[in-house]
Amino acid sequence: MLFQTFLFYFFNSCMIISAIMVISTVNAVYSIFFLILVFCNATFLLLLLNAEFLALTLILVYIGAVAVLFLFVVMMLDIKQIDRKEKNIFFFYL
């Protein structure tokens, strides 16, 4: 019982820290990696609560589909080049 309580607080604190890192990182790719870490910690918490079906669903749907799709979209956008183009357009208006 003591070990399960320790695991609960450990995964809960890791999930809160990684959720804070999702919104505080500047790089979008790192933000999505921290979002995947949030989903993994939530999965471990569901496994501690003996909700195996919900844990498996969370892994398959959110990590397997949504987070990986976000990661591919962000990596394909190449945000740094978009910022450069917007700055060049701003200089043309002056």
N, C-alpha and C positions, 0 to 999 in steps of 0.2 A: 504494500500500500504506500509506503514511503517513497519507493522508487517511482511509482506511477505519478505521484504528486510532484516529484522532482522533474520528471519528464514533461508533465503538463506545464509547469512554470517555465521550463527551459524553452519549449517550443513556442509558448505564448510570448515570452520576451523576445525570442528571435523573430517572431512574426511582427511584433510591434516595431522593432528596430528596422527590419527590412521594409516595412510599409512606410516608415518615415524616410528611408533612403529612396523609395520610389519617387516621392514628390520633391526631394531635395537635390537629386543629382542633376547635373547640367546635361550630360550626355544621355540621349534617349535610349541608346542600346543598353547602357548600364541600368537604366530605369526599368527596362523590360526584364533584364536578368533578375533584378531584385523583385519584380512582380512574380516571376516564376518561383523565386524562393518563398514568397508569401504563400503562394498556392501549395507548395510542398509542405510548409509548416502547417497549413490548415489541414492538409491530408493526414499528417501525423497526428494532429489533434483529433480528427475524426476516427482514426484507428484506435486511439486511446479510449474513445467513447464507445467502441465496438460497433461503429457504423461503417462497415466495410464497403457496402454498396455505394454509399455517398462518397467515400474516399476514392473508390475506383472511378466513379463518375466524374469527380473533380479532376482526377489525373487525366482521364481521356478527353474530356470536353474542354476544360479550361487550359491545362498545360499543353495537351496534344494539339489542340486546334487554335484556340483564341490567342494564347501567348506566342506561339510560334508564328502565327499569321501576323501579329503585331511586329514581331522581330523582323520578319522578311520585308514587310512594308517599310519599316524605318530604315533598314539597311539598303533598300532599293532607292529611297528618296534622295539620299546624299544631301543632307540638310545644309552642309557648309557651302556648297555651290549655289544653292537657292539664296542664301544670305548675301553672297557676293553679287549675284545678279540684281537683287533688290537695291543694293548700295549703288551699283552702276546706273540703274534707272533713276535713282534719286539725283545723281550728279548731272544727268542729262536734262532734268527739269530746271536746274539752276541756269 
